[in-house]
């Protein structure tokens, strides 16, 4: 398959390391705990989006 430009690639994104996965969540929680910052609905929604993205990147691929 010399004409296939993706023949050399495996098309999988690299899994994130543990500190990378939790850094954004811990930053928000420590900001609330230490700095007494307000965590509104927008922040909770953003944390949900971050967690969903982390899950989608690190999930096992489906076998077809």
Z-matrix of the N, CA and C atoms (Angstrom, degrees):
N
C 1 1.434
C 2 1.520 1 110.27
N 3 1.269 2 116.65 1 62.94
C 4 1.444 3 121.16 2 -177.67
C 5 1.531 4 112.52 3 -71.82
N 6 1.314 5 118.00 4 -23.59
C 7 1.455 6 120.77 5 -178.17
C 8 1.520 7 113.25 6 -85.68
N 9 1.310 8 117.99 7 -8.65
C 10 1.452 9 121.70 8 -179.50
C 11 1.533 10 109.29 9 -82.78
N 12 1.361 11 117.91 10 114.07
C 13 1.469 12 119.66 11 -177.25
C 14 1.527 13 113.20 12 -68.00
N 15 1.339 14 118.20 13 -20.07
C 16 1.455 15 120.81 14 -178.84
C 17 1.525 16 112.59 15 -99.84
N 18 1.320 17 117.77 16 12.58
C 19 1.460 18 121.41 17 -177.59
C 20 1.530 19 111.60 18 -64.27
N 21 1.311 20 117.27 19 -28.04
C 22 1.460 21 120.05 20 -178.26
C 23 1.518 22 112.95 21 -86.28
N 24 1.310 23 117.74 22 -11.55
C 25 1.459 24 121.52 23 -174.60
C 26 1.522 25 110.80 24 -108.19
N 27 1.333 26 116.17 25 152.83
C 28 1.459 27 119.39 26 179.97
C 29 1.527 28 112.97 27 -97.73
N 30 1.350 29 117.57 28 -2.28
C 31 1.465 30 123.16 29 176.45
C 32 1.523 31 114.16 30 60.34
N 33 1.307 32 119.13 31 25.99
C 34 1.460 33 122.02 32 176.91
C 35 1.519 34 108.43 33 -114.35
N 36 1.316 35 116.17 34 136.21
C 37 1.455 36 119.32 35 176.06
C 38 1.526 37 109.15 36 -79.35
N 39 1.303 38 115.32 37 151.78
C 40 1.458 39 120.51 38 -178.54
C 41 1.522 40 109.96 39 -71.51
N 42 1.327 41 117.87 40 136.47
C 43 1.470 42 119.63 41 177.65
C 44 1.526 43 110.51 42 -68.56
N 45 1.314 44 115.62 43 145.47
C 46 1.452 45 120.70 44 179.87
C 47 1.524 46 110.13 45 -82.43
N 48 1.321 47 115.59 46 148.55
C 49 1.455 48 119.36 47 176.69
C 50 1.520 49 109.25 48 -78.34
N 51 1.304 50 116.87 49 162.96
C 52 1.465 51 121.61 50 -176.29
C 53 1.531 52 113.22 51 -57.86
N 54 1.338 53 120.19 52 -47.81
C 55 1.475 54 118.30 53 179.91
C 56 1.528 55 112.81 54 -62.16
N 57 1.306 56 117.32 55 -33.36
C 58 1.455 57 120.24 56 178.56
C 59 1.515 58 110.52 57 -67.06
N 60 1.317 59 116.62 58 -37.63
C 61 1.463 60 120.58 59 -177.99
C 62 1.519 61 112.72 60 -67.26
N 63 1.313 62 117.74 61 -36.27
C 64 1.461 63 119.83 62 -173.29
C 65 1.523 64 113.76 63 -103.01
N 66 1.317 65 119.06 64 -0.93
C 67 1.467 66 121.11 65 -175.26
C 68 1.527 67 112.15 66 -61.41
N 69 1.322 68 118.30 67 -46.42
C 70 1.466 69 120.50 68 -178.10
C 71 1.522 70 111.04 69 -66.69
N 72 1.304 71 116.89 70 -40.81
C 73 1.463 72 120.67 71 -179.33
C 74 1.530 73 110.21 72 -66.40
N 75 1.327 74 116.60 73 -44.98
C 76 1.472 75 119.59 74 178.97
C 77 1.520 76 111.99 75 -65.27
N 78 1.321 77 117.90 76 -35.84
C 79 1.466 78 120.67 77 178.54
C 80 1.527 79 110.69 78 -61.23
N 81 1.318 80 116.60 79 -42.85
C 82 1.463 81 120.04 80 179.00
C 83 1.528 82 110.47 81 -67.61
N 84 1.323 83 117.11 82 -44.93
C 85 1.467 84 119.87 83 -177.89
C 86 1.526 85 112.37 84 -67.18
N 87 1.334 86 117.37 85 -39.20
C 88 1.469 87 119.62 86 176.98
C 89 1.525 88 111.03 87 -69.18
N 90 1.327 89 117.43 88 -34.40
C 91 1.462 90 120.12 89 175.41
C 92 1.513 91 111.22 90 -62.13
N 93 1.322 92 116.41 91 -38.88
C 94 1.465 93 120.93 92 177.51
C 95 1.530 94 110.63 93 -69.86
N 96 1.336 95 116.66 94 -43.69
C 97 1.460 96 121.38 95 -175.31
C 98 1.531 97 112.39 96 -72.64
N 99 1.312 98 117.32 97 -48.43
C 100 1.464 99 121.08 98 -172.88
C 101 1.529 100 111.79 99 -87.67
N 102 1.315 101 117.72 100 -42.88
C 103 1.464 102 121.38 101 -174.22
C 104 1.526 103 113.58 102 -97.83
N 105 1.319 104 116.57 103 0.51
C 106 1.473 105 122.60 104 -179.40
C 107 1.533 106 112.63 105 56.01
N 108 1.302 107 116.17 106 38.58
C 109 1.456 108 120.17 107 177.83
C 110 1.520 109 109.94 108 -77.28
N 111 1.306 110 115.46 109 149.57
C 112 1.461 111 120.52 110 177.43
C 113 1.520 112 109.92 111 -79.08
N 114 1.319 113 115.58 112 137.43
C 115 1.459 114 120.67 113 175.05
C 116 1.520 115 106.39 114 -111.92
N 117 1.318 116 114.95 115 103.89
C 118 1.453 117 120.33 116 -178.44
C 119 1.519 118 112.21 117 -90.50
N 120 1.306 119 114.50 118 -175.82
C 121 1.457 120 121.17 119 -179.64
C 122 1.530 121 111.62 120 -62.34
N 123 1.310 122 116.81 121 -35.63
C 124 1.464 123 121.02 122 179.68
C 125 1.523 124 111.17 123 -63.59
N 126 1.329 125 116.80 124 -41.07
C 127 1.466 126 120.49 125 179.78
C 128 1.522 127 110.36 126 -67.31
N 129 1.329 128 117.89 127 -42.34
C 130 1.464 129 120.45 128 178.06
C 131 1.530 130 110.34 129 -61.69
N 132 1.330 131 116.94 130 -40.39
C 133 1.460 132 120.84 131 178.22
C 134 1.529 133 110.44 132 -64.70
N 135 1.331 134 117.06 133 -41.25
C 136 1.467 135 120.68 134 177.98
C 137 1.525 136 110.97 135 -63.68
N 138 1.329 137 117.93 136 -40.76
C 139 1.463 138 120.80 137 177.39
C 140 1.531 139 111.24 138 -64.29
N 141 1.321 140 116.27 139 -36.61
C 142 1.461 141 120.42 140 175.81
C 143 1.527 142 111.15 141 -63.64
N 144 1.321 143 117.26 142 -41.91
C 145 1.464 144 120.79 143 177.25
C 146 1.529 145 111.68 144 -64.33
N 147 1.327 146 116.79 145 -40.52
C 148 1.467 147 120.60 146 177.91
C 149 1.522 148 110.31 147 -63.49
N 150 1.332 149 117.02 148 -45.38
C 151 1.463 150 120.58 149 -179.89
C 152 1.526 151 111.22 150 -64.28
N 153 1.323 152 116.72 151 -38.30
C 154 1.464 153 120.00 152 177.71
C 155 1.523 154 111.09 153 -65.05
N 156 1.317 155 116.97 154 -42.44
C 157 1.466 156 120.45 155 177.59
C 158 1.513 157 112.33 156 -63.07
N 159 1.322 158 117.33 157 -41.05
C 160 1.463 159 121.05 158 177.78
C 161 1.527 160 110.21 159 -63.37
N 162 1.317 161 116.65 160 -41.61
C 163 1.460 162 120.35 161 178.49
C 164 1.532 163 111.00 162 -63.75
N 165 1.316 164 117.57 163 -43.66
C 166 1.462 165 120.54 164 -178.24
C 167 1.523 166 111.80 165 -65.68
N 168 1.315 167 117.23 166 -35.66
C 169 1.462 168 120.25 167 -179.71
C 170 1.524 169 110.83 168 -72.35
N 171 1.319 170 118.21 169 -37.63
C 172 1.464 171 121.61 170 -172.62
C 173 1.520 172 115.38 171 -97.24
N 174 1.312 173 118.51 172 0.59
C 175 1.470 174 119.41 173 -178.97
C 176 1.523 175 110.50 174 -73.15
N 177 1.299 176 114.71 175 156.85
C 178 1.456 177 121.01 176 177.76
C 179 1.520 178 108.78 177 -74.68
N 180 1.331 179 118.26 178 139.68
C 181 1.465 180 119.40 179 177.78
C 182 1.517 181 111.80 180 -68.43
N 183 1.312 182 116.07 181 146.08
C 184 1.455 183 120.92 182 178.17
C 185 1.511 184 110.18 183 -72.65
N 186 1.315 185 115.42 184 142.34
C 187 1.467 186 120.77 185 176.17
C 188 1.517 187 107.06 186 -92.71
N 189 1.316 188 116.07 187 127.20
C 190 1.467 189 119.89 188 -179.21
C 191 1.498 190 110.90 189 -106.53
